[in-house]
């Protein structure tokens, strides 16, 4: 066990840092260029149309100082995570069953595209009718958006399980549940993971839609409030916070996790 | 299912029991509305510790016969005896190793974990599993690559991991379905030497399928020549050449010619 960790570390050490460094420089340059462009454009426009970086920074400090930022961020994050985790818990077993059982798959096949074509805005309207202004509204919308995405991906993954590997396990007289654990699950995992990442990104976006129309708290609610009061600087501040938070989760959490989990895959860009 | 159940003979048992005994094996597959006889009345006895080659043109049913010996395919007729027990009563399948045409390594597992996979079917404690997999990798001289993933290994190395995986269970019988056919000539020769070296150490019974007369003449003590449609054993040839053998030896060439003529 320790040895395999060592191997991963040496590999990461030999090809990681040099690449990372010039990548970081590139990204910083890109961000700086974006900010300069923003600042230049804001000079010739009234601040309630396009506030400059300094004004937005002030707004950000204000909402951070009075606790508004953290409270609403926490509420939204909690709703997204709850809806998303529920979707994953339902989507994973459903996807496996639909993929492994041909009859179930054929029967339910039309349901997924139908669910996927229903817009999140429509789910939000239904949610308000059914749940009113409450946590459940946002959670429901997140769930209904993320669940079909996860099912679709897991389903696809189940179809790629190699008959050769199943035969190998059968020759070894491996019991069925171990075949599920040792061959099905690792085959499906990359599909589940990419489906989850997609679904998580969607969840964030639709949670805001749901909160703007069906909630009295959360980032989406605050965004609408700021817009109603024509506090464009606050709209920008909320948006910026969200973008940074999403990018951080993506780059600091999901990407490294994916790299670790799927380190056995041949690195396409290295060839 | 078995229309000729009545003709079933008892398996010979006791200390003298052969590793494998095939009695009147028949198998056909349905193809649309036609049935194709793949094997018909195959008789073969393979002694303990022998290295036996099954050779024949494609479609002679070699791989089907190997699957039947491995117990993953049921014959329509006849009886398979493994170590003196009828195949369906034999319960020690983990002492029968199987090597596929391709290496069939799980891409998400390291070499070490791939070898461990063979032990995970049973209930071997994890420390012992790790130790035995390590020993099997040492046996094929790949312990330095224990932590490498399959994509990081060459074709020959992958083949050796697959060999280690089929050896880690300490099989008394090793079944091989054209195991080296996808390797280049040089690597294949190296794998032959590897296999013979391990055989000298472990003395397991080896049955391998091949369509390569050189491979048969170099490895086998006996070669069963199969002919197609329906597949049956046409001739059994003892290869009486001392080891180590070499492809340049005139006797080897003579046996190769004889095998080629028999196919």
HADDOCK unambig.tbl for C-alpha pairs under 7 A between the chains (distance, minus, plus):
assign (segid A and resid 4 and name CA) (segid B and resid 147 and name CA) 5.55 0.50 0.50
assign (segid A and resid 7 and name CA) (segid B and resid 147 and name CA) 6.75 0.50 0.50
assign (segid A and resid 165 and name CA) (segid B and resid 104 and name CA) 6.84 0.50 0.50
assign (segid A and resid 171 and name CA) (segid B and resid 72 and name CA) 6.57 0.50 0.50
assign (segid A and resid 172 and name CA) (segid B and resid 94 and name CA) 6.45 0.50 0.50
assign (segid A and resid 172 and name CA) (segid B and resid 118 and name CA) 6.42 0.50 0.50
assign (segid A and resid 172 and name CA) (segid B and resid 121 and name CA) 6.31 0.50 0.50
assign (segid A and resid 173 and name CA) (segid B and resid 121 and name CA) 6.45 0.50 0.50
assign (segid A and resid 174 and name CA) (segid B and resid 121 and name CA) 4.42 0.50 0.50
assign (segid A and resid 175 and name CA) (segid B and resid 121 and name CA) 6.93 0.50 0.50
assign (segid A and resid 264 and name CA) (segid B and resid 107 and name CA) 6.38 0.50 0.50
assign (segid A and resid 264 and name CA) (segid B and resid 108 and name CA) 5.15 0.50 0.50
assign (segid A and resid 264 and name CA) (segid B and resid 149 and name CA) 5.86 0.50 0.50
assign (segid A and resid 266 and name CA) (segid B and resid 151 and name CA) 6.31 0.50 0.50
